[in-house]
Amino acid sequence: MHQVELKKLLERTQVVAKSVGAFIRKERQHFDVKNVEHKGFNDLVSYVDKEAERQIVEQLAEILPEAGFITEEGTNTTRSEKYNWVIDPLDGTTNFVHGLPIFSVSIALMDGEEVILGVVYEINLHECFYAIKGGGAYCNETPIRVSSAPDLAASLIATGFPYYNFELIDKYLATLKSLMQSTHGLRRFGSAAVDLAYLASGRIEGFFEYNLNSYDVAAGSLIVQEAGGKVTDFSGGKNFIFGREILATNSTIHEEFFTELNRIWSA
């Protein structure tokens, strides 16, 4: 797909993300926790997630009819051999349910195995982060760039706590202990898409998490890379979209962060 086509597609995708974000924001004003369902242990969903996804799928299907879908709530599971939208309609559902104002809409477009477009719309601050492959990264039309912090000692790190698969919790807690003693601190915002967007805009220097799905990280990982950051899996490879683990940094701290992570996780 040519850059001109991608740019037009990006503009329309932003409109979709913002319109659905407005729906989610409105629903939050009178949301009742009684409407929450459980997909699994600590895995929450509501009619807001489902309706938001339905709206996104419906609108994107009109924009790019030949594309398939990878969706969190299963609204459309038709895959295409070439283009596939990867959608998280409400990343940060637990925050949303409890009224904590950090949740987002995440939409990515993949061409085969490569993410070529990403939009993360943080609903409460009206911040739309976006990128296309080779086109740089932006927030609300302003170019963004990762932080220039040189090492872990000068870095603020974000993560996501495991909430249903606790088999690796000892290694995870050991990593937290190490980072608490070697960085500016740790943050847990509750939306992986927002974590990656904040990394891309230089607000934090690193992010790591395991047990994530493709729709949690597809859009944000592209935005980080287009902002000058580096993204790998815990082994230093490229299987971070579907491999259920991700290490993202401002690039300059990546080797140091990876070395420490690998020391703990390979033990």
Residue, then its C-alpha position, 0 to 999 in steps of 0.5 A: m500500500h502506497q504512503v498516500e493511501l496509508k495516510k488517507l486510511l490513517e485519517r479515517t481510522q483516527v475518526v473512527a477511534k475518536s467517534v468510538g472514544a466519544f461513545i465510551r466516554k459518554e457511557r462511563q458517565h452512567f456506567d453501572v458495575k452490575n453490567v460487568e461480565h467475566k470472560g475469565f478470572n479477573d478478565l472483565v468485559s461489558y456491553v461497552d466493550k462489545e458495542a464499541e467493537r461492533q462500531i469499529v468493525e462496522q466502520l472499518a469494513e466500509i473503509l477497507p472492505e478487503a481486510g480481515f479482523i483480529t478482535e478482542e471480543g470476537t465481533n468479526t473473526t474473518r481473517s484475510e491473507k493480506y490485510n487484517w485490522v487488529i482491534d482492542p475497542l477498550d484497552g483498560t476495561t478494569n480502569f473503565v469499570h472502576g472509574l479510573p481515567i486511563f483507558s483507550v481505543s487501539i486500532a492497528l492494520m497489518d499487512g501480512e506479519e507487518v504492522i503498517l498503521g497504528v492508532v491509540y486514542e486515550i479517551n479521557l485526555h483526548e490524546c490521539f497517538y498515531a503512525i504509519k510505517g515509515g511516516g514518523a509518530y504523532c500525537n494530535e498532529t504534533p510529532i513525538r519522539v522517545s526520550s533520550a535518557p541514556d540508561l536505566a538509572a535515568s528512566l521511568i518504567a511502566t509495566g502491567f501486573p499479571y492478573y490470571n496466569f501466575e506461573l511466572i510471577d516469581k520471575y516477574l516480581a524479581t524483575l520489579k525488585s531489580l527495577m525498583q533499585s535501578t530506575h527512577g521508578l515503576r508505573r502501572f497505568g492499566s492499558a498496554a496501548v497507553d503505556l506504549a503511546y506514553l513511551a513513544s512520546g517520551r513520558i516513560e523510557g521502557f515498558f515490559e509485560y507478559n501474557l499480552n495479546s496482539y490487540d493490546v500491543a499491535a498499534g502501540s508497538l508501531i508508534v514506538q518504533e516510528a518515534g525512534g524506540k525499539v521493540t522486542d520480545f523477552s528473547g530479543g526477537k521480533n515475536f512481540i505481536f503474537g508471542r505474548e511478551i514485549l519489551a519496548t524502550n527508547s532504544t538507548i536503554h534497550e540493551e541494558f534493560f534486555t540484559e537484566l530481564n534476560r538474566i532473571w527470566s532465563a534463570 
